[in-house]
């Protein structure tokens, strides 16, 4: 089984930056894609960024041009660099890993709060 541990959340002012990190352990060699999702209070979880096994990246429309996902295939880590943060980016951010048979493993989440 794959385990994910996130770090790097916190409080930042609007316009600031934060970097989130996620480390995978366990059966990490089975991981296909890795990425980030977020969930704000009262809203559904949304996908923010993904790095596929082929090396391509995709982003949600609300974060394009501001967020960048980095993946280290050797260390089995994925990071999310968040720039030009807005109050509407406030949410719990979750790392996820897609593994075979259509399964998705989620981390425990880390809070990001952007003050106006």
Secondary structure by P-SEA (a helix, b strand, c coil): cbbbbbcbbbbbccccbbbbbbbbccccccccccccccccccccccccccccccbbbbbcccccccbbbbbcccccbbbbbbcccccccccbbbbbbbbccbbbbbccbbbbbbcc
